[in-house]
Amino acid sequence: MPECNHCGAHVSDRFARVFADEGGDIRACPNCSANAGIAEVSKERAHQQL
């Protein structure tokens, strides 16, 4: 089962297909960020790790 790389919470396969990056990493989920901002938080966290 996929999990958020930021907080370790499990997410659904469907969530992972939508929000995972090209490498399969999920950097934000409903457990660690607001639902409305998941895509934006994911992008910010990805840039912070570069």
ROTI-381444 format. One record per atom (N, C-alpha, C, O): residue in one letter; x, y, z. Coordinates in steps of 0.2 Angstrom, whole numbers, plus 2048, in hexadecimal, padded with zeros to 3 digits. Atoms other than C-alpha are relative to their C-alpha. Layout:
! residues N
AXYZ...
! end
This chain:
! residues 50
M8047FA800M800800800M804806800M809807804P7FC7FA801P8078117FBP800804807P7FB80480AE8007FC7FAE80C81D809E8038077FEE8078087FAC7FD7F9800C81083080BC807800802C8097FD807N7F98007FEN82283380AN802805805N807805808H7FF7FB7FBH820842816H7FE7FE807H8027FF80BC8028027F9C81683B824C7FF7F8801C7FF7F6807G8018077FFG815828821G7F97FD800G7F97F7801A807803800A802827820A7FF7FC7FAA8017FE7F4H802804805H7FB81A815H7FB8047FCH7F68077FEV8047FD805V7F2820805V7FD7FB7FCV8007F67FBS803805804S7E78187F9S8048007F9S8088047F8D7FC800806D7EE8127E8D7FD8057FBD8018087F7R8037FB804R7E281E7E0R803807801R80580B7FDF7FD7F97FEF7E982D7EAF8078007FDF80A8057FBA7F9800803A7FB8277E5A8008017F9A8058057F6R8007FE807R7F68277D3R8008077FER8038097F9V8027F9802V7F08397D3V806804803V8088097FFF7FB7FB7FDF7FD8417DFF8077FE801F80B802803A7F9802800A80D8377DEA8048037FAA8018057F5D7FC7FD806D81B83F7D4D8037FB7FBD8017F57FCE7FD805805E8258377C6E8037FA803E8037F5800G7FC8057FCG82F82D7D2G7FC7FC804G7FF7F7807G8048047FCG8208267DBG800803807G7FC80080CD8007FE7F9D8238317EBD7FA804801D7F78087FCI8067FD7FEI8148387F4I802805805I80480280BR7FD7FB7FBR8198487FDR7FB803804R7FD807809A8057FD7FCA80984D804A7F97FC800A7F87F97FBC807804800C7F8845809C7FB803805C7FD808808P8057FD7FCP7E8849812P802800808P80080480CN7FE8007F9N7F1844823N804805802N804808808C7FB7FB7FEC7FF851822C7FF8077FCC80380B7FDS8017F9803S7F785F817S7F98017FFS7F57FC7FFA8077FF802A7E7867813A7FE7FD7FAA8027FE7F5N802803806N7DD85E806N8008057FAN8028037F5A8007FB806A7DB86E7FBA8078027FEA8088047F8G7F97FE802G7EE8717FBG8057FA7FFG80B7FB7FFI7FC806800I7F585F7F9I8058017FAI80B8007FAA7FB800806A7FC8627E7A805806801A80B8057FFE7FB7FA7FFE8048737ECE8057FE805E80B800804V7FB8027FBV80C86C7FCV8057FB7FDV80A7FB7FFS7FC805803S81285D7F2S8068037FCS80C8017FCK7FB7FC804K81B8697E6K805804804K80B803803E7FC7FC7FBE8228747F4E8057FB803E80B7FC804R7FC8057FDR8298647FDR8057FD7FBR80B7FC7FDA7FB803805A83185D7EDA8058057FFA80B8037FEH7FB7FC801H83A86D7EAH805801806H80B803805Q7FC7FF7FAQ84086E7FCQ8057FA801Q80B7FB804Q7FC806800Q84885D7FAQ8068007FBQ80A7FC7FBL7FB800805L8528627EBL807803802L80C8037FE
! end
